[in-house]
Amino acid sequence: MRPQAHWTLADWLQWQESLNPRSIELGLNRIRLVAQRLDLPSGKIRTLTVAGTNGKGSSSTLAALILREAGYRVGLYTSPHLLHYNERIAINGVPASDGDICRAFMAIEQARGETLLTYFEFGTLAALWLFREAGVDVQVLEIGLGGRLDAANLVDADVALITNIGLDHTDWLGTDRESIAREKAGIMRAGRVAVCADSDAPAAIAASAQALDAPLIQIGREFGFSAEAGQWHWSGPGGELRNLPMPGLRGANQLQNASGAITAVRSLSLKIPEEAIRRALPALQLAGRYQRIGNVILDVGHNAEAAQVLADNLLRDKSAGRILLVLGMLSDKPIEAVGRELARCADLVFLGTLPGPRGLSADALAQRLHSSGLKCQICDDIPAAFAQAQQAAKTGDWVVVTGSFLSVAAVAEIAHG
């Protein structure tokens, strides 16, 4: 069945999921073929590409916000979305409308012929098509999975930013940090600046930059940060910025992410006034990243590194109350490692089943968490787990929803009341 002009965005997305039998199919040959027919990507648009295991979303969002505050028209492409698909494609901070995305999808459909694009490839092409149509000055592209073979790597980045590198998507990217780092480094381009914000970067990052003759700007070497009494300082190429306001996103890891974003933006050969950075930092907001709503904290962390950061933040910020976790995870995530990290802070865990072919049942999740020592209660699904956690919560307790974008999405609107 071919798409129809009257289709809604929901119709398009449902059809895309059925078009290619593989939901994930890495490689650039398919998307490059269709992009050429659409005359994409446009070499006239300055591009910052962001890869990494954790910290990509906040780094991409802050970079786009700084560029907007500096007066540029900015396209931002991120994934996955939390509640609405439109979150993935934003122009000057405004998510693309259903109608605009559908127009882009139709243009892609007319150009693809018999090429079987994936759901993610459709979205990437739609973002590039809409950014070109809107005449953006700069586009910030977040890599969805890996780097080298990810659809967003279709574009030759003027600056590549690599955030934290951890063990995630090991079935696709490799089973150790060096292998994963080589895939992330695939977003670098010959002779163009690469920024790495991982303070313990695998050797593959520097080796890849050297092989490409790409100038590498490394945290702890060419740039860095320090914090004191509610403010912080950045230093790097071109000087230093002192007494900066804290990022609007909570969590100790956000200074590292912000340092990388500032360094990357300042490497784009654009005019970036210091005041643009000062305005952007406190304005940074991103749903589901250590997001506090009353006694509820929403955090989409779904790998061991993210769980470690979450546990550290909770232990640092908690008062005398308990920490009640609401947890749902996908079957291909490092569940045992996540459990060991969360066991450092959780008093009680309410487990919920996640839907879909990769979703793990609460019973199966409990079995895989058994060795962590977590005290778990099995619930039907995430909303039921959240309801039970809220019922069990006493004054001073925190209810923390984590483990997956799906877990947070299932209760985000409920938590907001």
N, C-alpha and C positions, 0 to 999 in steps of 0.2 A: 504493500500500500504506500502510495506517495502522499506527502503532506498536502494539506488543503489550505487555501487562503484564509479560511475562517477559523483555523485552529487557534486555540488558546495556548498560552505558555505551558500549561499543564499537559495539553495534548502533545506538544512538541517534545517535552522531556520524557514522557512515557514512550513515545515512538523511538526516540534516540536510544533509550535503554534496550530496546529490542532489535535495533538495526544491526549492531555488531555483537555477535555471540560472546565476545570477550569484553567484560567491563573494563579491564585494564589490558592494554596492548601497547607496550612501549615501542618507540620508534618514530622517526620523523618523516619517513618516505610518504606516507599517506597524506599527512597534513601539509607537507611541503608542496605536493602536487596540487592540492585544492587551493592552497594559498597563492600559488603562482597564477592560477586562473582568476583569482580575485585581485591580483596585483597587490598582494600582501606579502610581508609587512612593508610598511612605508619606511624607507631609509631616512626620511626627513624628521622622524620623531625621536627625540633623545630617549634612551631606554636604560632603566635600572632593573636588573633581574636579581631576584632574591631566592636563594636556596638554603636548605638546612633542615635539621630534624625538628628542632623546637625554636621558637622565637621568630619564625618567618612572618607570621601574621602581624605581630606588633611592630616589627621592624619595617615591613612594607607600608603599614598604615601610617607610622610616624614619618617615614620618608615622604610619602605623598602629602601629608599635612604640612610639613616644612616647605615643600615646593609650592603648595597652594598659598601659604602665608607669604612666600617670596614673590607672589604675583603671577605665577605660571598656571596655565590651564593643564590639569593633570588627570590622566586616566589611571585607575587602580584596578588590577585584576588579582583576585585572591580566591582561595578555595581551601576546604569546602565551605559551604554556607551553613549557618546555624538554623535559621527559620525559613528564609525565603531565598530562592535561587538568585534573585536580583541583587543580593548582597555581593555577589561575585564580581560584578562589573559596575564601577562607579566612575562618574565624571565630575570632577570638582566636588567630591564628597557626596554626590547625589546618586543613589542606585539607579541603574537603567530601568526604564519602564517595561512592562510586559510587551507593549506594542513595539518598542524599539528592538527588544531582543528577538521578537518574532520576525521582524523585518530582516534582521541580520541572519537569522536561521534560514529564511527563505532564500536569501542571496547565496548562502553557503550551499543549500540543497540544489539550487539551479546550477551551481558550479561543480559539484562533486562528481556528477555522472554516476558511475557504478562503484566509486571508491567507498569502502565501508569505514566511515569515521566512527570513533567512539564518542560517548557522551561528553567526555572531557575535551576531546578535540573540537567538537562543535562549539563548546563554550569558549575555548581559547580563540578560535577564529572569530566568533561573534564579538569578543572583547576587542580584538585588533581592528575589526571592521567598524565597530562603533567609535573607537578612538580616532580612527582616520576620518570618519564622517564628521565627528565633533571638532576636528582640528586641534587636538590637544598638543601642547608643547612638549610634554614629557609623559612617558608611560612607565608605571611601576608594575612589574610582572612577578607575581609569586609563583615559584615552581610548585607543582602539585605533588610529584613523587620523583625523588632522585634529582636529576639535573640533566645529564648528557642526553637522554632519550625522551625527556618530558616534552610535551607539546609546546609549552611556553618557551622552550629553548629554541624554537623556530627563529626567534629574533636574535640578531647579533647585538648583545648588550654593550652599551658604551661603558658601563661599570657593572661588575658582578659583585654581589654581596653574599657571603656565606656565613650563616649564623652558627648555632650550636650543631655539632655532629654527634649523633647517638645511634643506638641500635634499634632501628625500626624499619619495617618493610624489608626484612632480611631475605625473604623469599625472592625478592626482585633485585635488591641492591648489593647483596653480599652479607656474610655473617660476621664481619669484623669492621671496626671503624676505618681502617685503611681502605678497604674495598668500597665502603660507602662514601668515603671522602673523595675517592677517584671519580665516582659518579656525580657527586655534587660539583666537583671542579670542572665538570663538563660544560658549565655555563660560562666559563672564562673564554675570552677571545684573544687572539694574538695581538700583542702590543697594547692592550687596553687594561685599565686599572682593575685589579681584583682586591676586594676588602674581605678579610676574614676576622670575624668577631668571636671565634672559638679560642678561649685562652689556653686550651690544650690541644691545638690543632694537630691532626695526624700528619705525618711527613708527606703524604700524598698531595696535600694542598700546595706546599712549597715546590714540590717536584713538578707538579702540573703547571704551575705558574712559570717556573724556569723553562720548561720545555716549550712554552708558548711565547717566551720573552714578554710575559705580562707583568707589569709592575705590581708586586704584592704588598699590600699595606696590612700589617698584622697587629692585632691587639696585643698589648704588652711589649711591643717593640716600636712600631711607628706611631701608634696611638694608644690612648688609655684614659682612665677616669679615676677619680677619687671622690669620696662623699664625706660630708660633715654637717651635722646640725640642720637637717632639713634642706640642704642644698648640695650641689655637686659641681665638679669641675671636669671639663674635657680638655685633652691636649692631643694634638696630632699635626698632620701636615698643614702648614700655613699659620700655626700659632696655637692659642689656647682660648677657651671660653670659661670664665670663672663665675661662680655663684649662680649657676643655672637653677631654675625651678625643677622640682622633681617631676617625673613623668606622671600623667594622670592615671596610668595603670599601676596598680599596687604590685609589690613583689620585688625582692632584692635583685632578681635577674633582669629587671627592666632597665637598670642602668647600663648593663653590658649590651643589651639589645639597642638601647638608645645611642650608645657610643658608636656602634657599628653603623646605624642608620645615619647619624650625623656625618660620620667619615665618608660614607658612600655618597651622600648628597653633595658634600663639599668637593667630591672628586669628579662631578659631572661637568665641570667647566662652565658652570652657570653662576650668575650673581646671586649669592645667598646671604642676605643681610643677617647679622647676628640676631636682630629683633625677631626675624621670622622663626628662628629656632626657639627663642624664648617664649614666643606666643604658642608655638606648636606643642611644646612638651606638656604643659598642664592640661591642654585640650585633648590629649590622646585618650581615646576610649575605644574599647574593643570588647564586645559582648563575649562572655564565656571564658575570659582570661582572668582568673582570680577575682571575679566580679562579685562584689558584696551587695546583697539586697536584704536589708534587715538582718535576721539571724542566719541567712542562707548565703553560701558562697558557691558560685558556679565556676568550674574549671574544666576545660575540655582535654586536659592532659591524658594521654593514652599510651605512654611508653615509660620506661624506667627513669629516664632523665627528667621527664616532666613530673613524674610522681615524686622524685627526690626534691625537686624545687617546691612542689606543693607542700610536701611534708615540712620542709625547712620553713616555709612561709607561715604555715599554721602553727608550728612550735614557737616561732618568734612572736607571732601576733596574738596568740590565744590568751584568754583570761583564765579564771578559775573553773570555767565550765568544761563540759565534755565536747568531744568532736565526734559527731554522728555522720558516717559516710553513707551516701547513696551511690551505689556502684553498679555499672553495667559495662561490659567490654565485648569487643569482637574476638573471635576465636583465634585469629592470627597475630594477636598482640602478645608481648612478653608478660603474661599475666602473673606468673610466679615472681618475677623481678619487681613488678609493680606492687604486688602484695607485700613483699618484704619492706619496701619503702614506706607504704602507707601504714604498716604495722607500728611504725615509730610514733605515730600521732593519733591513730583512730582508737576510740573507746568501743565503738559498736558499728557494724556495717550491715546495711540493708541492701540485699542483692536483688536486681531485677533482670528479667530476660530482655535481650535486645532482638529486634526483628531482622529479617533478611537472611540470605544464605550464609553470611559471615557472622551473624548474631549468635551469641552464646547464651544458652539457657541459664537461669539462676542456679539450678542444681549442678550443672557442669562447671559453672564458675566457682561455686562453693568447693567442689572437689579439687580444682586446680589451686585454690587459695588455702587449702587445708594446712600445708606445711608452713605457711606464713604466721600461723598463730592468731590470725584475726578472728574475732568473735562475730559470727555472721548469722543473719536471719534471712531466710529465703522468701521472696515475694513474687507475685505473678509477673509484674512488669515494673518499669521505672516509676510511672506515676503512683502505683501502689506502694512501692518502696519509699518514695518521697512522702506520701501521706503517713505511713507508719513512722518514719523518722520524725516528722513534725509532731506527731502525736506523742512520741516518746520524749521529745525535747523539753527540757526545763529551762527556767530563766538562766541565761548565761551560756547555754549550749549553742554550738554551731552545727548547722546541717550543711554538709559539703557534698555537692553532686559532681561526680567526676568519672573518668574512665573512657569517655568517648564523646564526640560531637553529638551522637545520637542520644546519649544519656542526658546531656545538658539540654538539648532541643526538646526532649520529652517533658521537661518541667519548667522551661524558661518563662513561658507565659503565665504559668500557675504561680511561680515565684514572684512575678511582678504584680500579681493580684489583679 
